[in-house]
Amino acid sequence: MHPASERRRMMGETIFATMSRLATEHNAINLGQGFPDTPGPALAIEAGVRSLRAGHNQYAPAGGVPELRTRVASIWSQRLGRPIDPLRDVTITVGATEAIAAACLAWLEPGDEAIVLEPAYDAYLWAVRMAGATPVGVDLGSTMRLDAERLEQAITPRTRMLIVNSPHNPSGMVVSDEELAAISAVATRHDLRVLSDEVYEFLVYEGSHRSIATFDAMADRTVVVSSAAKTFGLTGWKVGWAIGPADLVSEVRSQAQYLTYAGATPLQHAVADALGNLDLIVPLVRDPLARQRDVLVDGLAKLGFTPLATQAGYFVLTDLGPVEAETATEAALILAERAGIVTIPIEPFYVEPERAPLVLRWSFARQATTLRDALAQLRRAADRGLLAPKTR
């Protein structure tokens, strides 16, 4: 098969699009995709209104509006513990996803390999394959913790980059300092570039987040990706950034400018403004999420699911609980069609989906009333014996 045809075959509809479509078809409560069902923090919304009215409505520079790059550089200079040049070390992207895609296109060639920690956000697998390279999964196992020896064994002469995601999607775990140190040692030993996806860095409920870029010898080989979309709970804004050494960031920028050229100018100005109130906005987003997590986790446990402890982000993983299914995808379809609840099966988060465990991802980025309605629907479906395939 021609390489372009193979890429098209692999792409298809994402699991998120599929499950959201099922949510519409079955009038189901969507606990699949990670987007809040609230308007968002007023401080950020008002910044957006001011930006539109100020006339910031034409193309932004390819690297992003200077005001936003300057704001990002100022905040992340403190977070990463080193000076960041807003013009050379920062580029603004259409969400973190574009930064991920641009880095893979910039750094990988056909025949190369990139390490991902499984379960891995599916956009990593897509981006690596679109570059003509091969994603190589390192399984975090049932505890969602890194085995440093397993990581070392995954390295080959073709390995060029390593993608780190902390706080982690889909598990919600925060990679520990010990794990980050182990990853840093491997990256340094094998001279690998590192892409560090940190979009949930401000949404940590237990423990604390540390960027791998702060470890010795990592600053020069790491690009950190983050996004206002998750931090502000405004996922439709799609304003992200890549931060790192000028040579690596320029390579990311060179690819991003041909993917979209530039993102929405008024939203870039709005995010620059809202980041000035970061300390006020973060608790408004994070604290309700922590309470919503508890509602969903406690409710699922009472229904017979076994949740994995989640420290951060929007999601919790569980086993299939009372759902009778051979795969997580089958379980997700049963829940959508027969209980009116949409989740995300874990298979698309693995390089080889057939190796995936029987695990579902649930989003708690919903108001508590929505979550309680979902739990009540699950209870009714279980009581009526609906959580088994029709053939059984």
Secondary structure as GFF3:
##gff-version 3
##sequence-region A 1 392
A	DSSP	alpha_helix	3	11	.	.	.	ID=ss1
A	DSSP	alpha_helix	15	25	.	.	.	ID=ss2
A	DSSP	beta_strand	29	30	.	.	.	ID=ss3
A	DSSP	alpha_helix	42	53	.	.	.	ID=ss4
A	DSSP	alpha_helix	66	80	.	.	.	ID=ss5
A	DSSP	beta_strand	90	93	.	.	.	ID=ss6
A	DSSP	alpha_helix	95	107	.	.	.	ID=ss7
A	DSSP	beta_strand	113	118	.	.	.	ID=ss8
A	DSSP	alpha_helix	122	130	.	.	.	ID=ss9
A	DSSP	beta_strand	134	139	.	.	.	ID=ss10
A	DSSP	alpha_helix	148	154	.	.	.	ID=ss11
A	DSSP	beta_strand	159	165	.	.	.	ID=ss12
A	DSSP	alpha_helix	177	189	.	.	.	ID=ss13
A	DSSP	beta_strand	193	197	.	.	.	ID=ss14
A	DSSP	three_ten_helix	212	214	.	.	.	ID=ss15
A	DSSP	beta_strand	222	227	.	.	.	ID=ss16
A	DSSP	alpha_helix	228	231	.	.	.	ID=ss17
A	DSSP	three_ten_helix	235	237	.	.	.	ID=ss18
A	DSSP	beta_strand	240	243	.	.	.	ID=ss19
A	DSSP	alpha_helix	246	259	.	.	.	ID=ss20
A	DSSP	alpha_helix	265	275	.	.	.	ID=ss21
A	DSSP	alpha_helix	278	302	.	.	.	ID=ss22
A	DSSP	beta_strand	315	318	.	.	.	ID=ss23
A	DSSP	alpha_helix	328	334	.	.	.	ID=ss24
A	DSSP	pi_helix	335	339	.	.	.	ID=ss25
A	DSSP	beta_strand	341	342	.	.	.	ID=ss26
A	DSSP	beta_strand	344	345	.	.	.	ID=ss27
A	DSSP	three_ten_helix	347	349	.	.	.	ID=ss28
A	DSSP	three_ten_helix	353	355	.	.	.	ID=ss29
A	DSSP	beta_strand	360	363	.	.	.	ID=ss30
A	DSSP	alpha_helix	368	383	.	.	.	ID=ss31
###
